[in-house]
Amino acid sequence: MFTRPRAAIDWSTEPIVAEANWQRHQTVRPSFVALAETLIAESGRDSRRIDTDKVVGALTNICRTIAAENLPDRSDAIEAILERPGNARDAIWDYFTYAGAKGVALSNHIGELLTSGKVRIIIASMIDEGRLNSTGDVGSDGIPLMSPDSPDTEALADPGGDELDPVSTVYKLISSVGLSVMVYGPGDLSECFVATSEAAPLFSGTVTESGLLGAFPDLSNVYWFGIDGVDGSAIVVPVTPDADVGRILREVVDPLSTLGAPWSTAIARGSVVPTTFARIFDRSVVRRVWNLPGLHTLRPVDAEPLELSWSLRSRMMADEWRNISGNFFAKEVVDAQGARITVHFASWRGSHAVFVALGESIDGRVPDEMTRIELSSCEIGVAYEQVVLIERLQGRGCPSFADVGGATDRVVTQFGSLSGPFADPMPPRAADQHGEGRSAPRYDRGRNSVLELARGANCELETNRLRVELEWESGPAGATVDTSALLLADTGKVRSDIDFVFYNQPRHEVCSVRHEKYSGTAGAHDYVSLDLATATPYAHTIVIVGSLDGGTFSSLHGLRAVVNDLDSGHTIISFSITGSTSETALILGEIYQRNGGWKFRAVGQGYATGLRGVAEDFGITVD
């Protein structure tokens, strides 16, 4: 009570002189800046890409946290000292001497911790994850902020397209992953890709299967796509859970953060995206990556032409063209004789085309009597298993609205000049828009027919939503069959373990492929449900596997694999599996992409090594 009150000290400016009696007891007094520079050098990374101040900040945070916990009454002074610039922060070691023996002991503890191997590991990990990079800021959740054009964000609107609509497919992809890296701006997609690949050379080495998603040969589980619209364009890199985040930060996020106007960059969380990107996405189409500069060598010989622009699609629909799916349109018109006919717009032999269907083809050929028709324009060919009167638009690019209108008028005029049985047009099957007179067996979806396949046979699929399962007539009571799926790249292997959908991992993270279960009269049934539209840009082949939890397939009699159409509820494909002996797992069938569509092949190959053996054969790591 006899002590005179001291004036408050401003520790942010007050010089600190160590108490001589205590300073000699301090044995570890590292310089924060020097220690940070040492840790950066030890990391092996390019020191120009790492922010020394951020490393110093990480070290002072450790010091601040421990000191404030043990000297709570001095936390304001500690905070003020650690906020000083450069080497002035090192005065904290002198300040600790003011706390006597406890302060000196605490000083030694913190100094030893900061120079320990544990902190070296922590800082090295933060550097690897890109949290201490010199470009861009980091949010409170540790995610780089990059350089968006505005802080405004909004939830991306669901485009509401059908299962074949690429924009709807990529919307689901963005929404299903946690984070997506975005480059966006007012230029066209070719300009956006050139700027992106110059900043991040990784993009120049893109590979692709379907063209809708690009991938990187030596970076697993990382894909990208490009959108082109009325208000600009964008390149998006969805970050899947199994992706190498460290490499994405170093090779994608960091270099893209250096991009300047007119391009902005951002990391979206789920479907919450920058408002400007949402506006671009709302009026855009997905471009296949092989149409971009430097990637033309990826384009297959039989690739479809360039996607229609959003503007052309909008004008066509305003002109009463009905969008069947993707770039496939139909329109009712009246010819010169007053007859109503259906005109179609789609791709044919690498070009956009306008056509009228004349009738069924014969094994993919034009009937002889139709080859003798004299035409002043157009041509007769086979498209979508129909004989068609067709006019191709020149080139692989996107046609103009005037081009579409002119071709339509010429086809309608030519059709009006036909006589005989050819003047009774038949509409092509919209579900077969990707084919050209294919001769594989098929089921008639409209007649509820079941196509019986022999082992090794294949057929085309007219629906995207399927259920595949095993059925049997008799067997041991309570027999349990597990059904699973493996999603393969065009290498014939899975990309990672997430591509194995089974009872312990019942849903795929990117595609709508699920393992589900119900109890039937013959026992417990597992089945696999699929929406092939969501798998189109991701998987080349989906292998369906059945396995037994005890016993062998020889004990199940009348065994057959069954494919059901989830939309109609009907069985569409079936094939018997015979000759089983010691097999405990079977590859029931393969669903694979061919000529822009999906096909099913009956396999029936047995494995005595069970589900583990099948999984390992396709690249799954089994613990």
C-alpha positions in Angstrom: 0.0 0.0 0.0 3.0 2.2 0.3 4.1 1.7 -3.3 3.7 4.6 -5.6 1.6 3.9 -8.7 3.6 3.6 -11.9 2.6 5.4 -15.1 1.4 3.1 -17.9 4.1 2.0 -20.3 3.6 2.0 -24.0 5.5 -1.3 -24.8 5.0 -0.7 -28.6 7.6 2.2 -28.3 9.3 1.7 -24.9 13.0 0.6 -25.2 13.6 -2.6 -23.3 16.8 -3.1 -21.3 17.3 -6.6 -19.9 17.5 -7.0 -16.2 21.2 -7.9 -15.7 20.5 -10.4 -13.0 18.1 -12.5 -15.1 19.5 -12.1 -18.6 22.4 -14.4 -17.9 20.0 -17.2 -17.2 18.4 -17.1 -20.7 20.2 -19.6 -22.9 18.1 -19.6 -26.1 17.2 -16.3 -27.6 16.6 -16.8 -31.4 16.1 -14.0 -33.8 12.6 -14.4 -35.4 13.7 -13.1 -38.8 17.0 -15.2 -38.9 15.1 -18.3 -37.8 12.5 -17.8 -40.4 15.1 -17.4 -43.1 16.8 -20.6 -41.9 13.5 -22.6 -42.0 12.8 -21.3 -45.5 16.2 -22.4 -46.7 15.8 -25.8 -45.1 12.4 -26.3 -46.9 14.1 -26.6 -50.3 11.5 -24.3 -51.9 12.1 -21.3 -54.0 12.6 -18.6 -51.3 11.2 -16.0 -53.7 7.9 -17.7 -53.5 7.7 -17.7 -49.7 6.8 -14.7 -47.6 9.4 -14.3 -44.8 6.9 -12.1 -42.9 4.4 -14.9 -42.9 6.9 -17.4 -41.5 7.9 -14.8 -38.9 4.2 -14.4 -38.1 3.8 -18.2 -37.6 6.8 -18.2 -35.2 5.6 -15.2 -33.2 2.1 -16.8 -33.0 3.6 -19.7 -31.2 5.5 -17.4 -28.9 2.4 -15.2 -28.3 0.1 -18.1 -27.5 2.4 -19.7 -24.9 3.4 -16.4 -23.3 -0.1 -15.1 -23.0 -1.2 -18.4 -21.4 1.5 -18.4 -18.8 1.8 -14.6 -18.2 -1.9 -13.4 -18.7 -1.4 -10.2 -16.9 1.4 -9.2 -19.3 -0.4 -10.2 -22.6 -1.0 -6.7 -23.8 2.7 -5.8 -23.5 3.7 -9.1 -25.1 1.3 -8.4 -28.0 2.7 -4.9 -28.5 6.3 -6.2 -28.6 5.6 -9.0 -31.1 3.8 -6.5 -33.4 7.0 -4.5 -33.8 8.6 -4.6 -37.3 11.7 -6.6 -38.3 14.2 -7.5 -35.6 12.6 -5.2 -33.1 10.4 -8.2 -32.1 13.5 -9.8 -30.6 13.1 -7.5 -27.6 10.6 -10.0 -26.3 13.5 -12.0 -24.8 14.6 -9.0 -22.8 11.1 -8.3 -21.7 10.7 -11.8 -20.3 13.4 -10.9 -17.7 10.9 -8.4 -16.2 8.9 -11.4 -15.1 11.7 -12.8 -13.0 12.4 -16.5 -12.7 9.1 -17.5 -14.2 9.7 -15.2 -17.3 13.3 -16.6 -17.8 12.1 -20.2 -17.5 9.3 -19.4 -20.0 11.7 -17.7 -22.3 14.0 -20.7 -22.4 11.0 -23.0 -23.0 9.7 -20.9 -26.0 13.2 -20.5 -27.4 13.9 -24.2 -27.3 10.5 -25.0 -28.9 11.0 -22.5 -31.7 14.3 -24.1 -32.6 13.1 -27.6 -32.2 12.4 -30.2 -34.9 8.7 -30.1 -34.1 8.4 -26.5 -35.1 10.6 -27.2 -38.2 8.1 -29.9 -39.2 5.1 -27.5 -38.7 6.6 -24.7 -40.7 7.7 -27.1 -43.5 4.2 -28.5 -43.7 2.7 -25.0 -43.9 5.2 -24.1 -46.7 4.3 -27.3 -48.6 0.6 -26.4 -48.3 1.2 -23.0 -49.7 0.0 -21.2 -46.5 3.2 -19.1 -46.4 3.5 -18.2 -50.0 4.3 -14.7 -51.0 1.5 -14.3 -53.5 -2.1 -13.7 -52.4 -3.6 -13.6 -48.9 -4.9 -16.4 -46.8 -8.3 -16.4 -45.2 -9.1 -17.3 -41.7 -9.7 -20.9 -42.8 -6.2 -21.1 -44.3 -7.5 -21.0 -47.9 -5.8 -18.6 -50.3 -8.0 -15.7 -51.2 -6.4 -15.2 -54.7 -7.6 -12.1 -56.6 -11.4 -12.0 -57.2 -12.8 -9.0 -59.0 -15.1 -8.4 -56.1 -15.8 -9.8 -52.6 -19.4 -10.3 -53.6 -20.4 -14.0 -53.8 -23.6 -15.9 -54.5 -24.9 -19.5 -54.8 -24.5 -20.8 -58.3 -28.0 -21.4 -59.9 -28.8 -24.9 -61.0 -29.1 -24.7 -64.8 -31.7 -27.4 -64.7 -30.6 -29.2 -67.8 -31.1 -32.9 -68.6 -28.6 -35.6 -67.8 -26.8 -35.1 -71.1 -26.3 -31.3 -70.6 -22.6 -30.6 -70.0 -23.4 -27.4 -68.1 -25.6 -29.3 -65.7 -22.8 -31.9 -65.3 -20.1 -29.4 -64.4 -22.6 -27.6 -62.1 -23.0 -30.9 -60.1 -19.2 -31.3 -60.1 -18.6 -27.8 -58.7 -21.4 -28.3 -56.1 -20.1 -31.7 -55.0 -16.5 -30.8 -54.3 -15.4 -28.7 -51.4 -13.2 -26.2 -53.3 -12.8 -25.0 -56.9 -10.0 -22.8 -58.3 -11.4 -20.4 -60.9 -9.9 -18.1 -63.5 -12.6 -15.8 -65.1 -13.0 -12.6 -67.1 -14.5 -10.9 -70.0 -12.5 -12.5 -72.8 -13.3 -15.6 -74.8 -12.2 -19.1 -73.6 -9.2 -19.3 -76.0 -7.8 -16.1 -74.5 -8.5 -17.4 -71.0 -6.7 -20.6 -71.6 -3.7 -19.0 -73.2 -3.3 -16.7 -70.1 -3.9 -19.6 -67.7 -1.4 -21.9 -69.4 1.3 -19.2 -69.6 0.9 -18.6 -65.8 0.6 -22.2 -64.9 2.5 -24.4 -67.5 0.8 -27.5 -66.0 -2.2 -26.8 -68.3 -0.2 -27.1 -71.5 0.3 -30.8 -70.7 -3.4 -31.5 -70.4 -4.8 -34.9 -71.4 -8.4 -35.8 -71.8 -10.8 -38.7 -72.5 -14.2 -37.3 -73.3 -12.9 -33.7 -74.0 -15.2 -32.2 -71.4 -12.7 -32.6 -68.6 -9.0 -32.0 -68.9 -6.6 -33.8 -66.6 -2.8 -33.7 -65.8 -0.8 -36.9 -66.5 1.3 -36.8 -63.2 -1.3 -35.2 -60.9 -4.1 -37.6 -59.9 -7.6 -36.7 -59.1 -7.3 -33.2 -60.5 -9.5 -32.1 -63.5 -10.5 -28.9 -65.2 -13.0 -27.6 -67.6 -13.7 -24.4 -69.6 -16.9 -22.4 -70.1 -17.5 -19.8 -72.8 -20.4 -17.4 -72.6 -22.0 -14.1 -73.5 -20.5 -12.3 -70.5 -17.1 -13.9 -70.5 -15.3 -17.2 -70.0 -13.7 -19.2 -67.2 -11.5 -22.1 -66.4 -12.4 -24.1 -63.3 -10.3 -26.7 -61.4 -12.5 -28.6 -59.0 -10.4 -29.9 -56.1 -11.5 -33.5 -55.2 -10.9 -34.8 -51.7 -8.1 -37.1 -52.7 -6.2 -34.5 -54.7 -2.6 -33.5 -53.7 -3.5 -30.1 -52.1 0.2 -29.1 -51.7 0.9 -29.5 -55.5 -2.4 -27.8 -56.4 -1.3 -24.8 -54.3 2.2 -24.7 -55.7 1.4 -25.5 -59.4 -2.1 -24.1 -59.8 -3.1 -21.6 -57.1 0.2 -19.8 -56.7 1.0 -19.2 -60.4 -2.6 -18.3 -61.2 -2.6 -15.7 -58.4 -0.1 -13.7 -60.5 -2.6 -13.2 -63.3 -3.7 -9.6 -63.8 -6.5 -7.8 -65.7 -8.7 -8.7 -67.4 -8.5 -12.0 -65.6 -9.6 -12.5 -62.0 -8.9 -15.6 -59.8 -10.8 -17.0 -56.9 -11.3 -20.2 -54.8 -15.0 -21.1 -54.5 -16.4 -23.0 -51.6 -18.9 -25.5 -53.0 -21.5 -23.7 -55.2 -20.8 -20.3 -53.5 -18.9 -18.4 -56.2 -17.9 -14.9 -57.1 -21.0 -13.0 -58.4 -19.2 -12.2 -61.7 -18.5 -15.9 -62.3 -22.1 -16.7 -61.6 -23.2 -14.2 -64.2 -20.8 -15.8 -66.8 -21.8 -19.3 -65.9 -25.5 -18.5 -66.2 -25.2 -17.8 -70.0 -22.4 -20.2 -71.1 -21.6 -23.5 -72.6 -18.9 -26.0 -71.8 -16.2 -26.2 -74.5 -14.3 -29.4 -75.1 -10.7 -28.9 -74.1 -9.3 -30.2 -77.4 -10.8 -27.1 -79.1 -8.5 -24.8 -77.2 -5.1 -23.4 -78.5 -2.3 -25.9 -78.2 -4.6 -28.9 -77.4 -5.9 -29.6 -80.9 -3.8 -32.8 -81.1 -6.0 -34.3 -78.4 -9.0 -34.2 -80.7 -10.1 -37.6 -82.0 -10.6 -38.0 -85.8 -14.3 -38.6 -85.2 -14.8 -35.8 -82.7 -18.0 -33.8 -82.7 -17.8 -30.2 -84.1 -17.4 -27.2 -81.8 -20.2 -26.8 -79.3 -23.0 -24.3 -80.1 -22.6 -21.0 -78.5 -25.1 -19.9 -75.8 -26.3 -17.1 -78.1 -27.1 -19.5 -81.0 -28.8 -21.9 -78.7 -31.0 -19.1 -77.3 -31.9 -17.8 -80.7 -32.8 -21.2 -81.9 -35.1 -21.9 -79.0 -36.7 -18.4 -79.5 -37.3 -19.5 -83.1 -39.3 -22.6 -81.8 -36.4 -25.1 -82.1 -36.9 -27.6 -79.3 -33.8 -28.7 -77.5 -33.9 -32.5 -77.2 -30.5 -32.8 -75.4 -27.1 -31.3 -75.8 -26.7 -29.9 -79.3 -29.6 -32.0 -80.6 -32.7 -29.8 -81.6 -36.0 -30.4 -83.4 -38.5 -28.0 -85.0 -41.9 -28.5 -86.6 -42.1 -26.7 -90.0 -44.7 -26.5 -92.8 -43.5 -27.1 -96.3 -44.7 -25.5 -99.6 -47.5 -28.1 -99.8 -48.8 -27.3 -96.3 -47.5 -30.5 -94.8 -46.0 -30.4 -91.3 -42.6 -32.1 -91.0 -40.0 -32.4 -88.3 -36.6 -30.9 -89.0 -33.6 -31.9 -86.8 -30.4 -30.1 -86.1 -27.5 -32.2 -84.8 -23.9 -33.3 -85.5 -23.1 -35.7 -88.3 -19.6 -36.9 -89.4 -17.8 -34.1 -87.7 -20.0 -31.3 -88.8 -23.3 -29.7 -87.7 -26.2 -30.6 -90.0 -29.9 -30.1 -90.6 -31.9 -33.1 -91.7 -35.3 -34.8 -92.1 -35.6 -38.6 -91.3 -37.0 -40.6 -94.2 -37.1 -44.1 -92.7 -35.2 -46.9 -91.0 -31.9 -47.9 -92.4 -31.1 -51.5 -93.3 -28.2 -52.7 -91.2 -26.8 -49.1 -91.3 -27.1 -48.7 -95.0 -29.3 -46.6 -97.3 -31.8 -48.9 -99.1 -31.0 -49.4 -102.8 -34.2 -47.6 -104.0 -33.3 -44.5 -102.0 -29.8 -44.3 -103.6 -31.5 -43.6 -107.0 -33.2 -40.4 -105.8 -32.1 -37.4 -107.8 -31.2 -34.4 -105.6 -30.6 -30.8 -106.6 -29.1 -30.1 -103.1 -28.5 -31.9 -99.9 -27.6 -35.6 -99.7 -29.1 -38.9 -98.4 -27.2 -40.7 -95.7 -27.6 -42.6 -92.5 -27.7 -40.8 -89.2 -29.0 -42.1 -85.8 -30.1 -45.4 -87.5 -32.3 -43.5 -89.9 -32.1 -42.8 -93.6 -32.0 -39.0 -93.7 -32.2 -36.1 -96.1 -29.4 -34.0 -94.8 -27.4 -30.8 -95.4 -24.1 -30.4 -93.6 -22.9 -27.0 -92.5 -19.4 -26.3 -93.5 -16.5 -26.6 -91.1 -16.2 -27.8 -87.5 -16.9 -24.4 -85.9 -20.1 -23.0 -84.5 -22.5 -21.9 -87.3 -24.4 -18.7 -87.3 -28.2 -18.4 -86.9 -28.4 -17.5 -90.6 -26.5 -20.6 -91.5 -29.0 -22.8 -89.6 -31.9 -21.0 -91.2 -30.5 -21.3 -94.7 -29.8 -25.0 -94.3 -33.3 -25.6 -92.9 -34.9 -23.9 -95.9 -32.9 -25.9 -98.4 -33.7 -29.2 -96.7 -37.4 -28.4 -96.5 -37.5 -27.4 -100.1 -35.7 -30.5 -101.2 -38.0 -32.7 -99.1 -41.0 -31.1 -100.8 -39.7 -32.2 -104.2 -39.6 -35.8 -103.2 -42.4 -38.2 -104.1 -43.4 -41.7 -103.2 -42.9 -43.4 -99.9 -39.9 -41.3 -99.0 -42.1 -38.3 -98.4 -43.4 -39.7 -95.1 -40.6 -38.7 -92.7 -39.9 -40.6 -89.5 -38.4 -38.9 -86.5 -35.0 -40.3 -85.4 -34.7 -41.6 -81.8 -33.3 -38.8 -79.8 -31.6 -41.2 -77.4 -29.4 -42.4 -80.2 -28.1 -39.0 -81.3 -24.5 -40.1 -81.1 -24.6 -43.1 -83.4 -24.5 -43.7 -87.1 -26.1 -46.8 -88.3 -24.7 -49.0 -85.6 -25.5 -52.7 -85.9 -25.2 -53.8 -82.3 -28.3 -55.5 -80.8 -30.7 -53.2 -79.0 -33.8 -53.4 -76.8 -37.0 -51.5 -77.7 -37.5 -49.3 -74.7 -40.9 -48.3 -75.8 -42.2 -51.9 -75.9 -40.9 -53.0 -72.5 -38.9 -55.8 -74.1 -36.0 -57.6 -72.4 -32.9 -58.2 -74.5 -31.3 -61.5 -73.7 -27.5 -61.3 -74.2 -25.0 -64.1 -74.6 -21.7 -64.0 -72.8 -19.4 -61.5 -74.6 -22.2 -59.8 -76.5 -22.9 -56.1 -76.2 -25.7 -53.7 -76.8 -26.3 -49.9 -76.9 -28.0 -48.3 -73.9 -30.9 -45.9 -74.5 -31.3 -44.7 -71.0 -28.8 -43.2 -68.5 -30.4 -44.2 -65.2 -29.8 -47.9 -64.5 -29.8 -50.5 -61.8 -27.6 -53.6 -62.2 -28.0 -56.7 -60.0 -27.7 -60.4 -59.7 -30.7 -62.8 -59.5 -31.0 -66.5 -59.0 -33.7 -69.1 -58.8 -32.4 -71.2 -55.8 -29.5 -71.5 -53.5 -28.5 -71.7 -49.8 -30.9 -70.0 -47.4 -29.8 -66.4 -46.6 -27.3 -66.3 -49.4 -25.9 -62.8 -49.6 -24.5 -61.3 -52.8 -22.7 -58.0 -52.8 -22.7 -55.9 -55.9 -20.1 -53.2 -56.5 -18.7 -50.9 -59.2 -15.2 -49.8 -60.4 -15.0 -46.6 -62.4 -12.0 -46.9 -64.8 -10.1 -44.4 -66.9 -9.2 -45.2 -70.5 -6.0 -46.9 -69.0 -8.2 -49.7 -67.8 -7.4 -48.8 -64.2 -9.1 -46.7 -61.5 -7.6 -43.3 -60.9 -7.7 -43.7 -57.1 -9.5 -45.7 -54.4 -12.5 -43.4 -54.5 -13.4 -45.1 -57.8 -14.4 -48.3 -56.0 -18.1 -48.2 -55.0 -19.0 -51.0 -52.6 -20.6 -51.7 -49.2 -17.9 -49.8 -47.3 -17.9 -46.8 -49.7 -21.4 -46.7 -51.0 -21.3 -43.5 -53.0 -18.9 -42.1 -55.6 -17.7 -38.6 -54.8 -18.0 -37.2 -58.3 -20.4 -39.4 -60.3 -23.9 -40.6 -59.3 -22.9 -44.2 -58.9 -24.2 -45.9 -55.7 -24.2 -49.2 -53.9 -27.6 -49.9 -52.5 -29.4 -52.8 -50.8 -32.7 -54.4 -50.4 -34.0 -57.8 -49.2 -35.7 -60.1 -51.7 -37.4 -63.5 -51.5 -34.2 -65.3 -52.5 -32.1 -63.5 -49.9 -30.3 -60.1 -49.4 -29.7 -58.3 -52.7 -27.2 -55.6 -53.3 -27.4 -53.6 -56.5 -25.6 -50.7 -58.2 -27.5 -47.7 -59.4 -26.0 -45.4 -62.0 -26.7 -42.1 -63.7 -24.4 -42.3 -66.7 -24.9 -38.7 -67.6 -22.8 -37.8 -64.5 -20.2 -40.3 -65.4 -19.7 -39.3 -69.0 -16.9 -36.7 -68.4 -15.3 -38.8 -65.7 -15.2 -42.6 -66.5 -14.4 -44.5 -69.6 -15.7 -47.9 -68.3 -17.7 -48.9 -65.3 -17.2 -52.5 -64.3 -20.0 -54.2 -62.3 -18.9 -56.9 -59.9 -20.8 -59.5 -57.8 -19.3 -61.2 -54.8 -20.4 -63.7 -52.2 -20.0 -63.3 -48.5 -19.2 -67.0 -48.0 -19.6 -70.0 -50.4 -19.2 -70.0 -54.2 -21.3 -69.1 -57.1 -21.7 -72.7 -58.1 -24.2 -73.0 -55.2 -26.6 -70.5 -56.9 -28.8 -72.0 -59.6 -30.4 -70.0 -62.4 -27.9 -67.2 -61.9 -28.4 -64.2 -64.2 -27.3 -60.5 -64.3 -30.1 -58.1 -64.8 -30.1 -54.4 -66.0 -33.1 -52.3 -65.1 -34.2 -48.9 -66.5 -34.8 -46.8 -63.4 -37.1 -44.4 -65.3 -39.6 -47.0 -66.5 -39.0 -49.5 -63.8 -38.6 -52.3 -66.4 -35.9 -54.9 -66.9 -34.2 -54.1 -70.2 -31.2 -56.5 -70.4 -30.6 -59.9 -69.0 -28.0 -62.7 -69.4 -27.5 -66.1 -67.9 -24.2 -66.9 -66.1 -23.4 -70.6 -66.2 -20.5 -72.9 -65.5 -19.4 -71.4 -62.2 -17.2 -73.6 -60.0 -15.0 -72.2 -57.2 -15.6 -68.5 -58.1 -16.4 -66.2 -55.2 -16.6 -63.0 -57.3 -17.8 -62.4 -60.9 -17.5 -59.5 -63.3 -21.1 -59.3 -64.3 -20.6 -56.7 -67.1 -19.0 -53.6 -68.3 -20.7 -50.3 -69.2 -18.4 -48.4 -71.5 -18.4 -45.3 -73.7 -18.2 -45.8 -77.5 -18.8 -43.3 -80.3 -20.3 -40.7 -77.9 -22.8 -43.1 -76.3 -22.8 -45.9 -73.6 -22.9 -49.6 -74.3 -23.3 -52.7 -72.0 -21.2 -55.9 -72.5 -22.1 -59.2 -70.8 -18.9 -60.6 -69.2 -19.5 -63.2 -66.6 -15.7 -63.6 -65.8 -15.1 -65.4 -62.4 -12.5 -64.9 -59.7 -11.6 -67.5 -57.0 -9.8 -64.7 -55.1 -13.0 -62.8 -54.3 -13.7 -59.1 -54.4 -10.2 -58.4 -53.3 -8.8 -60.1 -56.3 -11.0 -58.1 -58.7 -10.3 -54.8 -57.0 -6.5 -55.4 -57.1 -6.6 -56.2 -60.8 -8.1 -52.8 -61.5 -5.6 -50.9 -59.4 -7.3 -50.6 -56.0 -5.0 -50.6 -53.0 -6.3 -53.2 -50.5 -5.0 -53.0 -47.0 
